Amino acid sequence: MGLQMARLVQNCFTKCRS
């Protein structure tokens, strides 16, 4: 349980940093 969380965090980070 690490890749899923990292991907979700990265996705939110990329969208939040838009």
C-alpha positions in Angstrom: 0.0 0.0 0.0 2.4 2.7 -1.2 2.1 3.1 -4.9 -1.6 3.8 -4.8 -1.2 6.5 -2.1 1.8 8.0 -3.8 -0.2 8.2 -7.1 -3.2 9.7 -5.4 -1.0 12.3 -3.6 0.8 13.2 -6.8 -2.5 13.5 -8.7 -3.9 15.8 -6.0 -0.6 17.8 -5.9 -0.6 18.2 -9.7 -4.2 19.3 -9.8 -3.9 21.5 -6.7 -0.7 23.1 -8.1 -2.6 23.8 -11.4 
